[in-house]
Amino acid sequence: MILAFDTYYFENNAKTVCVHFENWSDEQPSHIYSEIIERVSDYEPGAFYKRELPCILSLLKKIDPDKVDYIIVDSFVLLNDLGKLGLGGYLYNELDKKIPVIGVAKSGFHENKKNVRELLRGNSKKPLFISAIGLELGQAYEMIKSMHGTYRMPTLLQILDTKTKESNM
């Protein structure tokens, strides 16, 4: 089982969505999980994980972790060349380093070149920034590259983004 997570913030709340799929080439998710958490922490510059990690961990309680092979987050796993942990790295540690985590970010950091691979998909001139922990970066890059879709964002990650931003009422 592969899971991909994203969180959307509105007012003082957070809506976290997870798409579950079985194969990297799948066009549709097997299942979609969703949860709204009220009164989330404010954003803290340099510590984004403090806001989003509790949301992901809460939604993960609905899923059997023993069946999860990989997790994708809409963020970085490592934030710089020195190995400073990002959201994905903190998630990996919270899961006792048992489930590999892949970060797929839409923009890069100038201090993060060694722990990231840029992936151009479709006709896009803007890359996705792939990072990973618990598996080789090259393997993570190939997995995201192989995902269904002809655009910059793989189909399942587009579905995730759309579901996350759908009406929160």
LINLINHU-V604908 format. One record per residue. N is the residue number from 0. RES is the residue in one letter. OMEGA is omega in degrees with one decimal (NA if undefined). Layout:
<<N & RES & OMEGA> <N & RES & OMEGA>>
//
This chain:
<<0 & M & 176.3> <1 & I & 179.1> <2 & L & 173.7> <3 & A & -175.8> <4 & F & 170.7> <5 & D & 180.0> <6 & T & 177.6> <7 & Y & -177.2> <8 & Y & 177.0> <9 & F & -174.6> <10 & E & 179.5> <11 & N & -174.2> <12 & N & 176.6> <13 & A & 173.3> <14 & K & 178.7> <15 & T & 179.8> <16 & V & 176.5> <17 & C & 170.8> <18 & V & -179.6> <19 & H & 175.2> <20 & F & -173.6> <21 & E & -175.0> <22 & N & -178.1> <23 & W & -177.5> <24 & S & -179.1> <25 & D & 179.1> <26 & E & -179.1> <27 & Q & 176.4> <28 & P & 173.7> <29 & S & -178.6> <30 & H & 175.1> <31 & I & 177.1> <32 & Y & -178.7> <33 & S & 179.2> <34 & E & 173.9> <35 & I & 177.4> <36 & I & 179.7> <37 & E & 176.5> <38 & R & 177.2> <39 & V & 179.0> <40 & S & 174.3> <41 & D & 176.2> <42 & Y & 177.8> <43 & E & -179.1> <44 & P & 179.8> <45 & G & -178.9> <46 & A & 179.9> <47 & F & -176.5> <48 & Y & -178.2> <49 & K & 179.7> <50 & R & -171.7> <51 & E & -177.2> <52 & L & 178.2> <53 & P & 178.8> <54 & C & 179.1> <55 & I & -179.2> <56 & L & 178.6> <57 & S & -179.9> <58 & L & 178.7> <59 & L & 178.6> <60 & K & -180.0> <61 & K & -172.0> <62 & I & 177.7> <63 & D & -175.9> <64 & P & 179.5> <65 & D & -179.7> <66 & K & -175.9> <67 & V & 178.9> <68 & D & -177.7> <69 & Y & 173.5> <70 & I & 175.3> <71 & I & 174.4> <72 & V & 177.1> <73 & D & -174.6> <74 & S & 176.1> <75 & F & 171.9> <76 & V & 176.3> <77 & L & -172.4> <78 & L & -178.9> <79 & N & -177.7> <80 & D & 178.4> <81 & L & 176.5> <82 & G & 176.3> <83 & K & -176.8> <84 & L & 169.1> <85 & G & -178.3> <86 & L & -178.1> <87 & G & 177.9> <88 & G & 177.2> <89 & Y & 177.2> <90 & L & 178.5> <91 & Y & 178.8> <92 & N & 179.1> <93 & E & 179.8> <94 & L & 177.4> <95 & D & 176.8> <96 & K & -177.4> <97 & K & -176.9> <98 & I & 177.5> <99 & P & -179.0> <100 & V & 178.3> <101 & I & 175.2> <102 & G & 174.7> <103 & V & -177.8> <104 & A & -177.9> <105 & K & 176.8> <106 & S & -174.8> <107 & G & 174.5> <108 & F & -178.4> <109 & H & 179.8> <110 & E & -174.8> <111 & N & 180.0> <112 & K & -175.6> <113 & K & -174.2> <114 & N & -176.5> <115 & V & 169.6> <116 & R & 178.2> <117 & E & -178.1> <118 & L & 173.2> <119 & L & 178.2> <120 & R & 179.0> <121 & G & 179.4> <122 & N & -175.8> <123 & S & 174.2> <124 & K & 179.6> <125 & K & -178.4> <126 & P & 163.5> <127 & L & -178.1> <128 & F & -174.4> <129 & I & 174.4> <130 & S & -175.1> <131 & A & 173.2> <132 & I & -177.4> <133 & G & 175.2> <134 & L & -179.8> <135 & E & -179.8> <136 & L & 179.1> <137 & G & 177.9> <138 & Q & 178.4> <139 & A & 178.4> <140 & Y & -178.8> <141 & E & 179.3> <142 & M & 179.7> <143 & I & 177.8> <144 & K & -176.1> <145 & S & -178.0> <146 & M & -178.2> <147 & H & 172.4> <148 & G & -178.0> <149 & T & -177.9> <150 & Y & -179.9> <151 & R & 179.7> <152 & M & 174.2> <153 & P & -176.4> <154 & T & -177.0> <155 & L & 177.9> <156 & L & 172.3> <157 & Q & 177.1> <158 & I & 178.5> <159 & L & -179.3> <160 & D & 179.8> <161 & T & -179.3> <162 & K & -179.4> <163 & T & -175.1> <164 & K & 177.8> <165 & E & -177.7> <166 & S & -176.3> <167 & N & -178.8> <168 & M & NA>>
//
